Amino acid sequence: MKRFRLSLIVSLLIVLSLPVVLCSHAPSADRILRVSDGQILSLPDVVKDLEKSQLVFVGELHASESHHKAQLETIRALKEANATVAIGFEMFRRDSQSDIDRWVMGELSEKEFERIYYKNWTYPWPLYKDIFLYAREHKIPMVGLNVPPEVTKQVAREGFASLTPKQRGDLPMVTCRLDPEYLAFIRRSLGMHGHGGMDFTKFCEAQLVWDTAMAWSLLRYLEKNPQATVVVVAGSGHSWKEGIPAQIRSRSELQFRVILPEVPGRIEGGNITVDETDYVWLELR
């Protein structure tokens, strides 16, 4: 039972996306909803706005191939618009950065990098492969944003207060003050109610640690590379404006934009606002 509980915690923490039945339809570059006014735009029109920001969050359901295609389309469009593009990944830990850099520089084979990927992430390699190959082909910096999974697992089980001074020292600027808005956001974005018997507050603390640590990684990168536009490849729950973007907003004046994939009944026109996302990739009908 203990092993089952631990596995459940890991699964819930890794997913951090909306638990719905995935749609097999692909997003259309000509059907992007601008939430502020309800206009349907093409990707080139949207890129004119994205270029003004240093951070572009493009959410995903981790197992959805179409969402990863939308992320690649966004990266490619910004690159072709001559933006100085970098890609931040939830899928890699910060301590894998040297290996990530070697991949981009062409010093690792695809098989070697695939092994590194699976040390960091559990979803199938083919889902992200085209993004990785495009980054290497165009020498686009890839940035690992994540923290060791044992940290968030411990917080989910025992709470933020259980972390040792050393563990907290590895999490610069991370605090764990939950407010009602964040709790409500987690309930909505994850659709969680029973939580497998886990303490909901501790689970939310783990998400907040994750969001804040990844925000810190992004701020650190942009401090060193202020000319960059970083496309953030992360789960929709992290990309939602109450996720990583809220932690960015509370610590800097950097401009960002958020694009979330349409998920019928949860993320779609009419039930989402500009307080949650700027754009929604619409599914083909």
N, C-alpha and C positions, 0 to 999 in steps of 0.2 A: 504493500500500500504506500509506503514511504517513497519507493522508487516511482510509482505511478504518479504521486503528487508532484514530485520533482519534475517528471517529464511533462506534466500538465503545465506547470509554471513556465518551463522553457518554451513550450509551444505557444502559450499565450503571449509571452514577452516577445518572441521572434515575430509572430504574425503582425501585431500592432497594425492591423488593417481591418477592413470591415468584413465580418463573417457572413457572407452571402453567397448564393450560388453564382458562379462566374458566368458571364455572358461570352459566347464565342465570337461575337461580332467585333470587328476592329474599329478603332476610333477613326474618324475622318478628319484630315487636316483642314477641310473646308467647313467643318461643323464644330466650332469652338464657341461656347456660350460665354459672353462677357456678362458677369453677374450684375454689375452695377446698373446696366440699362437693358438687359435682356437681348442684346444684339447677337446675332450669329456671325462669326468672323472666320476668315481663313487664317491659317498659320502665319503666312507672311504679314498679314495685318497685325496679328498678335505680337509677332517678333519686334515690330516697331516700338511696342510698349515694353517688352521684356528687356530690350537693349538698355533701357534707362536704369535698370536695377543691377545691383551687384550679386543678388541671390535670386535664383528662380527655382522654386520647389515644385517638382513634378511628381505627384503621388502615384501610388501603385497598390494594387492587390498583388502580393508577391508572386502568386502562381499564375497570373494573367499575362499571357504572351502579348496580347494587344496593348496592354499598358506599357510594357517595355518598348514596344515599337513606337508608341507615342513619345516616350522619353528620348529615344534615339532621334526621332524626327525633330524634336525641339532642340537637341544638341546640334544636329546638323544644320538646322535653319539659322541658329545663332552663329555658328562657325562660318557659314556662307555669307552672313551679314557682316563678317569681319570683326565680330566680337572676340575679345580675348577670353576664350572659354576654358573653364576647368570643370571637373565633375566631382562632386562630393558623394560618397557612398556610405549609406547605413550598413552595407553588406561587409565592410572591412573594418577591422579594429585599427586604431592608431598605431599599434606596435607592429603592424604589417606594412608600414609605409615604405620601408626600404625595398621590400619585394615588389610592391606596386610600382615604385619608380623604375625598377629594373625592367618590369614588363613594358612600361611605356617606352623606354629607351631601346627596346628590342633585344634585351640581354637574356630574356627567358623564353623558352619555347611555350607553345600553347599548352602542352601537357603539363609542364612545370607550373605554369600559372594556374591551371585548373586545380592542381593539388593544393596550392596556396588558398585558392578560393574556397575549397571545401573545408579547409581548416577554420575558415571564418564564417561560413554560411551553409545552410542545409538545402536550399532550394536548387533545382536542377541547373547545372551550368548553362545549357542552351538558352535559358530564359534571358541571360545577361550577356551571352557571348558576343553578340553583334555590337553591343555598346563598348565592350572591352576592346574588340578588334578595331572599331572606328577610332577610339581614343589612341591606340597605339599607332595606327596608320597616320594620324594627323598630329601626333606628339602632343595630345591634349593631356594636361596634368590630371591625374586621378588622386583623390584625397580620401584616406580612410578616416571615418568620423567616429567610429563606435568604441565602446569600452569593453573590457573583458566581461563575458557573459556571467561569470561567477559573481560579479559585483551586483548586477541587477537581480540575479536569482536570490542572492542573500537578502537584498532589500525587500524583495517580494515575499520572502518567507518570514524575515525577522524584523523588518523595518529599517529605515535609514539610520536610526540611532545605534544599530548593531555594528556599523562599520567602524573599523579601527582607525586611529589617527593616520596611519600610513595609507590605508585605503582612501580616506578622505583627501589626503595629500595628493593622490593621483587623480583627483576630480576637481581641478581648479574651478572656482566660482560656483560650484554646485551647492545649493542649499535645498531644503525640502519643505517649503511652506505651501501646504495645500490650501486652496481657497474653494469656495462652493462652485465657482465657475469652472475650475479645472476638473473637479470631481464630476460635474455634469457633462463636461466635454468627453471625459474618458468613457462614461456610460454610453454616450451617444456614438462615439467613434468606434468603440469596440462592440457595442451591442451586448455588453456583459450584464448579467443579473445575478446568477448563482455563483460564478467565479470558482467552481469546483471546490467549494469549501474554504477558499483562501480569504484572508482578511482584505476587504476591498481597499481600505486606506493604505495598507502596506503595498498592495499592488499598484495603486496610483503613485505612491512614493517612488516605486521602481521606474514607472514611466517618466516621472518628472526628472529623476536622475538621468535617465537616458536622453530625454529631450535637451536638458541643460548641458550635459557633457558634449553632445553633438553640436549644439550652438556654440560652445566654447571652441571646439575644433574649427568651425567655420570662421569665427571671428579671428582666431589666431592665423589662419591661412590668409585671410583678406588683409590683415595688418601687414603681412609680409608681401602681399601681392595685391595692392589696392586697385590695380587696373583690371583685375579679373572680373568676369561674370561667372559665378559658380552655379551650375545646374545641380541641384540636390536630388539624388535618386534615393527615395526613402518611401516607406509605407505611408499610406494615406493618413493614418492616425498621427504620424510624426509630422507630415507635411501640412496638415490642417493648421490654420492660423493660430489655434490655441496650443499647438504642439511646439516644434522647434522655433517657428517664426515669433511666437510670443516671447520666448527667451532671448531671441535676437533683439526684438523691439525694446525689451526692458533694460538692455545693456548697451545699445548703440543707436545711432540714427541712420544706419544703413537702409537703403531702399531694397525691398523685396517684392516678388510677385509669387502667387500660389496658383497652380493648376492642379485640379483633382479630376480623376476619371469619373465619368458618370456611373453611378450604381443605382439602378431603378429602386425607388422607394426610400433611398437614403441620401444619395448625392445626385440631385437633378434640379432643373429649373423649377422654381416655385417652392422648394423646401430648403433652400440654402441661401445664405446672404453674403454680402461682401465682408462681414465680420469673420467669415469662415474660409472663403476662397475668392480669388479674383476671377478665375476662369474654370469652366468645366468642359473636359473633352466629351463630346457627345458620341454615343454609339450609333453606328449605321443601322438603319431599320430595313 
